[in-house]
């Protein structure tokens, strides 16, 4: 098992010490894990600061690798919360800091956060989804310093609609940008945890990615607690095989490594 989306107390929304996550991963038989701590610049909620102490983060990762490296591969990643006006800052960060894996996620649209529901106020569902995907497309057209897109249809977690995904036409444009450039997407299993009874993104989006030639795909639990590590991993791998994927991907030094399913 590989878990390539997880957090520790280096993320503002998590209070679990990194070592507890590592120990739990070893107990669960996870072969490789990647911490993907949050950086969400200009996040529109003054009660939480999604900054990252990159110096102490790197030092703690190195300590964990020395202490547990004979039992599990531990990678150093980051989850960047993108907005059009913060992309230059992220470019500068990634010129200075090294990560094995970079997730590009969008938690905020039109400078309004998805989590509180403010983004959805006064909008139809179609309008909200369209704005979300168009802003994500705008970001990835100018920002390519990432490994995968995180929980691509995250907007659906907050305003969930059953059935076929909305705005597959815009998602197709997103795939036209990232697939030729060697960037991928993730399966994020937290959709089950949040009551959606499905993965993020949905199966039809995964099928579209495969049909368009996408091959780079990681699996991550988005765990903030030890008990959620590698949640629904077998379900995810089974769905990938059903769709026709042959490999699941991990990353080292931002280079994809393919593991046969």
Buried (B, 14 or more C-beta within 10 A) or exposed (E): BBBBBBBBBBBBEBEBBBBEBBBBBBEBEBBBBBBBBBBBBEBBBEEEEBEBEBEEBBEBBEEBBEEBEEBBBBBBBBBBBBBBEBBEEBEEBBEEBEBBBBBBBBBBBBBBBBBEEBBBEEBEBEEBBBBBBBBBBBBBEEBEBBBBBBBBBBBBBBBBEEEEBBBBEBBBBBBEEBBEEEBBBBBBBBBBBEEBEBBBBBBBBBBBBBEBEBBBBBBBBBBBBBEBBBBBBEBBBEBBEEBEBEBBBBBBEBEBEEEEE
